[in-house]
Amino acid sequence: MAGSPSSLLAAAASSSCAAISSRLPRGAPAAASIPSPSRHSCPPLRASPARRHQSRVVASAAPTMQPPAESKVSTVVDVDLGDRSYPIYIGAGLLDEPDLLQRHVHGKRVLVVTNTTVAPLYLEKVTWALTHNNPNVSVESVILPDGEKYKDMDTLMKVFDKAIETRLDRRCTFVALGGGVIGDMCGFAAAAFLRGVNFIQIPTTLMAQVDSSVGGKTGINHPLGKNLIGAFYQPQCVLIDTNTLNTLPDRELASGIAEVVKYGLIRDAPFFEWQEKNMSALLASLKCIFCREPSALAYAIKRSCENKAEVVAQDEKESGLRATLNLGHTFGHAIETGTGYGAWLHGEAVAAGTVMATDMSHRLGWIDESIKKRVVDILEQAKLPITPPESMTVEKFKSIMAVDKKVADGLLRLILLKGPLGSCVFTGEYDRKALDETLHAFCNN
């Protein structure tokens, strides 16, 4: 069985921790009470005189590209996958730096994949960034309908149609400009077109910035289940311009908080405790991006990417450790599928699913009551749902969860909390009675 106890999580996190170096810019604000990089013992953060306005987190000793000395990049997180390693650039105004994108473009042809919501806002700016002082590069674009319900084969074919009609070749680069749906579909298209072409992620939602754009999971939905068709395919880089959150609706911004909370629960207790102390600052960031606590949202994105990069470096294709990143997702994906894709945002479904997974963990006797309460409290504070919709029945949950990607040999494996805060397991070895009790507790029938 691919299930793994919390000792696997601890060992992998510890080995990652030993390889991480982090440098904060001079004068970095301390108001957000930023904790150490993980719950394990790591080297202290140190200021670097070499880059006044940048911090860098390296998940290995692998060499990577550096931003220009005067860059707006405040943090670079490297995803260490050997010769397929790549940087995550984080900062405000990065789309105004053409060099960051151009250095990762292969060949002379680029296809930007975006949607009807994002295109009017950022397509022109991205096209400029790709072509500024670079006349040899030509840019095509395909604008897809917006929404989870369009994350399907018919919509994916529009990307292939555009690529073939414009005669793109194996030296081309696909650019994903949008949220998680666009990132997943563009990445899958890049993996399949001509058996694999270069691609770049430019996530424009908080959900995509803290989770889905990092790690190379790509794919589409099937009517019977979410993300059942896809591939692991890594980008050349991830460029997170936090200014793109300025145009994101409040509901979408809040949805991203669910994935931020997840990292603290499964592997980074200090990060969870930081969120408890700073959730009001994060929520202020969501309501008024221009008047926010300056370090809160930036730190949440940075630390989330660090956690994701550490896990992906240890387990790229989800043989065990990486599966723990799916806390609450088995229940959550069932909600998304059962209610119709797009009715609930991904983060909303994951939030309710996380409460259900926490409830089950408590029924198994694996966590104490205080952790269960803290999970409910922080998600309620983030204005996220803590129960599934009334339309979700016990039988609907069971039938959808039966085709979840984590089922192995007919056995449903779950990510559950176990032990102190920041510990979890990925396992199929649990009392089925606890699962039934949780489903009946949260469903009317």
N, C-alpha and C positions, 0 to 999 in steps of 0.2 A: 504493500500500500504506500502511496506517495505521501500520506499524512505525516506530519512532523510535529513533535512537541515543542514547547516553548524554549527548550534547550537549543534546538536548531536555530531559532530566531536570535537567541542571545549570543550564540557562538558566531553567527554570521555578522551580526551587528558589531560585535566586539572586534572582529578582524577588520571590518570596514573602518571602524573608528581609529584603529591604529594607523591607517593609511591616509587619513584625512588631514589636510592642512587648511586653515582658514585665516583670512586676513580681512579685518574690517577697515573701512576708510577712517582717516583721522577725523575726530570730532563726531563720530557716530553717536546718535542720541541714545541715552540710557533709559529714557522715560518708559519704554515699553517693557522693561524688566526682562530682557532677553536672556534665556537660560543657556547653559552649555549645549553643544551640538547634539548630545544624546544622553540617555540615562547611564551609559557606560562611561568609563573614565577616558577622556579625550584631552589632547593638548589644549591649553588655554588659547583663546583668540588673541591675536597680536596685531598691532598696527604696523603697516608697511610704509616706509617713506618712499618706496619706488612708485606706488600708484596711489596718489592722494584720494582719488574718488572711486576706487574700486575695491571690492573684496573678492576673494577667489576661494572656492571650495573644490578640492581635487580628491576624487574618490580613488585615486591610484597615482602612481608615479609616471603614468603614460604622458608623453608630451602632447600638448594641444595648442591651438592657435590662440594668440593673445589679442585682445582688442587694442586699438590705438591708444596711445598715452592720454590723449584728451577725450577719450570716448565717454559717452553717457552710461556705459555699462557699469552698474554698481556691483554686480556679482556675476561670476561665471561658475557654474557647477558642471563638472565633467562626468559623463557617464562612461565608465571604464569597461569597454568590451574589446580590448585588444586592438586589432587593426580596424575595428569598426567603432571605436570610441568617438564621442562627439560632445561638443559643448552646449550648455544651456545658457544663453545670455539673458540676463535680467536687468531691466532698468527702464527709466521713463524717457521716452523720445527716441527709442532705438530705430524706429522706422525712418528717422531723419539721418541715419548713418548708412549710406549706400554700401560702404566697404564690408559691413558685417554680413550682408546678404550675398554680395557679389563674390566673396572669397569662397563661398560654398556652392556656387553654381558650376555645374559641369557642362561643357559645350556652349553652344550659342543659342539654344532654343529653350524657352521656359513656358510652362503652362501653369497659370495660377488657377487653382480650384477654390471657389468661394460660393457664397449664397446671396440671395436677393436682399437680405438685411445688411450684410457686411460690405458687399460690393460698393454701394453708394458712399460708404464711409471711408473705406481704406484701399480700395483697388487701385485708384489713381496714385496714391502715395506709394504703394508697394511697387507698382509699375515704374514709377520714377526711381525708386531706390535700386531697382534691378538694372536700370538702363543709364543712370546718371554717369556721364563721362565714360560710358561703356557702349559705344554705338554698334558694336558687333553682336550684341545680344538682342534678340527679338522676343517679345512677350505675347503669348496668346492667353485667353482666359475663358473659363467656362463657369457660368453662374447657375447654380442649382437652386431649387426651391428650398426654403428654410424649414427645418423641423425634423424631429426624430422619425416621424412617420415616413419620411422620404429616404431614410437610410436603408435602401433596398437595391435589388439587382437592377431594376428598371432605371433608377436614377444613376447608379454607378455606370451604366452603359453610356450615359451622356458624356462622361469623362473620356471613355475609350473612343467614342464617336469623334469627339473634338481632336483627340490626339492623332487618330488615324487620318481624319480629313485634312489636317494641317501637316501631315507627313512628318511627325516628330520621330526622331531616331533614338538609338540607345544612349546617345550623349546628352539627351535632353534632361531637364530638371523639372519636377513637379513641385509646386509650392502650395501648401495647405494654408489658406487664409480664412480663419473662422474658429468656431468652437469644436467641441468633441466630435460631432457628427461629420463635419467637413474633414477634420484631421483623420478620423478613422477611414473615411471613404477615399480620400486622396492617397493616404498611405497604402491602402489595399490596391488601389489602381496602379500606384507606382510599383508595387510588388509584382503585379501580374502583367503590366504592359511590357511587351517584348522580353518577358521573363525577368524584369527588374530594372528600374531606372532610378536615378538619384532623386531624393525629395527632401524638402525643408518644411518644418512646422513653424507657423506663425499663429499661435493660439490667441484668440481675442476674448475668451470668457475666463472667468476665474476657475471654473471646473477644469477647463482644458489646460490652463497655466499651471495648476497645482498637481495635475494627475495625468489626463489622457494623452497629452502631447509628448510625454516622456516615457520611454521604454519600448516603443515599437509595436504595441498591440494595434492592429488594424483590422477592419472588417465591416460587415453589414449585418442587419437583422434578418431573421426569417419569421414568417407569421407565427411559428410555433415557439420561438425563443429568441432572446436578444444576443447579438454578437456570436451566433453559431457558425457563421461563415467568415473566414478571415485568415490572416497570416501574421507571424511575427516578422516585422520589417522595420529596421531602424532608420531614422532620418540622418541627414548630414549635420544638422544642427537644429536647435529649438531657439527661436528668438521671441522673447517675452517682453513686449513693450507695454508696460503697465498703464500707459496713457490710454490704451484701447479700452480699459475698463470704464473710462469716462462716459462712454456711450452705451454701456450695458444696463438693461433694466434691473431694478432692485431685486426682483424675484430670481433672475439668473445669477446675480451676484450672491444672494443668500444661498442658493443651491450649491455653489462651490464650497461653502463653509463645511458641508457634510464630509467632503473628502479631507479637508484640513483636520477636522476632529478625528477622523479615522487614524491618521498617523500617530497621534498621541496615544490612542487607546491600544494599538497593537504593538508599538515598539519604542515610543518616545514619551515617557511619563512627564519629564520636565516641559515638553512642548504642550502637552495637554494642560498642565498646571498653568503655563503661561497663557493659554487660551482662556481658561477660567478667569484669570485676573484681567485680561485685556479684551474680552469679548465686546465690551461696550465701545472700546476704541475701534475694533474691527467693524462693528455695526455702524458706527459713525462714518467710517470709511465708505461703507456701502451707500449711506444716505447722501453723503456730500464728499465726493472724491477730492474736491479742491480744498476742503477745510478739515481733512482728516488728521488724526494723529499720524505724523509723518512716517514713523517707523513701523507701525502695527501691520498694515496690509503687506508692505514690502517684506517684512520679516516672515509673515505667514507663508508667502509664496516661496521665499528663499528656503525656509526650513522644510517645507513640503517637498520641494524639488530635491533637496539633499537626501531626505529619507527615501524618496522614490529611486534616486540614482544609486544609493547604497544597496538597495534590495535588488534592482535590476542587474547590477554588476555581479552579484552573488548568484542569481538564478534568473537568467534572461527569459527562459521559455517555460517558467512556472512549473517546475518539477516538484516544488515543495514550498520553499520560503516565500516566493513571490505570490503564491496563492493567498497568503495572509493579508495582502493588500485588498482582498475582496471582502473584508468584514462587512456584513450587512447586505452584500450584493446579491446573494442567492435569494433572499427574501425580496430585496429591492427590485431585481430583474423580473421576478414573478409579478410584482405590482405593475411594473411598466408594461409587461406583455399582457397581463390580464385586464388592464384598464384601457389598452390601446396606446400604441407608441405616441408619446407627446402629450397625453393627458396630464401626466405627472412628469415633472422634470427629473432627470436622473438623480440629482442630489436630494430631491425631496423623497424619492423612493428609497434611496440608500439610507437616509436619516431614519425613516420608519423601520427599514430593515435592520439597521444597527440596534435600535431599541429592542426589536424582536430577538436578535441574536444575543443581546445582553440579558434579556429575560430568560432565554433558554439556558445560558451559561449559569445564571443564578439558580435555576431549578435543578441543574445538575450538581450544584454545590461547589462550583469551580471558582466563583467570585463571591464576595460578600455584598450585603445589601447597599453599602455606601457607594460602591462603584456603580451599581445599577442606578442609584439615585443621581449620581453625578452625570451620568450619560444623559438621562432624561432632562436634567436641569440645563445642561449646556446646549442641547439641541432646541429646547423650548426657548432659551434665551436668544438663540440664533433665528427664531421665528420659523423653525422647520417642523414639519409634521412628525409626530411620535407614534402614530397608529396608522395602519393601512386604511384605504377607503372602504366603505361599507359593502361595496360590490365584490370585494375579495372574500370568497368563502374558503373553508378548510380544503375542500376538494379541489377548488381552482388552484390554490397554492400548491397542493401536492402534485397535481397533474403537470403544472408548468415546471416545478422544481425537478421533476423526474427526468427532464431533458436538459438540465443545467450542464454546462461544460465540465463541472467538477465531479459529475457522476462517473464512477469507475467500477466496471463489472457489476453494474446495477446498484451500486452503493452510493448514496448521496453523502458526499463529504462536505463539511461545513467549517467555516472559520468561526471559532468561539473564543471568548475571553477565558483565561484560566490563570489563577494566581494573582499577584499584585498588579496594580495599574501598569500598563505598558507591556503586558504579556498575553500571548494568545496561542492557540493551536489550530492546525489544519488537520482535521481528522474525520474518519467515518466511524470511529469507535465511541459511540455515545448511546445512552439509553433512549430508544425511540419514543418511549413514553413522554420524555421531556419535550421532544419536538411536538408531539400531539397536544400536550398541555399548552404549550406556547401558542400554537395555531388556534386552538379553541379559545384561549384567553383573549386573542386579538381579533377574532372573527365572530360575527353574529350567528353564523350557521356553518 
